[in-house]
């Protein structure tokens, strides 16, 4: 589902049990991705310009989903850095 406001577009979808919201600017570039499963929240901010066609896909989400339940912060960070998403996004898991 795509919602549009005066400042951005928001696409809502579900991938592998995570509810995803992707925020786009007026030019269609990704501004942020927020994913949650009700327990943990993943926030990904692009490191550069990412178009709608190149937004985070299933493989990237799968990898981050594996990291979200790791309790040890250092091990969680290592897991995130090994994920393909870390090449294009600054990722936070809370």
Secondary structure, DSSP 8 states (H G I E B T S, - for coil): -EEE-SS-EEEEEEETTEEEEEEE-TTSBEEEEEEE-SS-EEEEEESS--BGGGS--HHHHHHHHHHTT--SHHHHHHHHHHSGGGGTEEEEE-
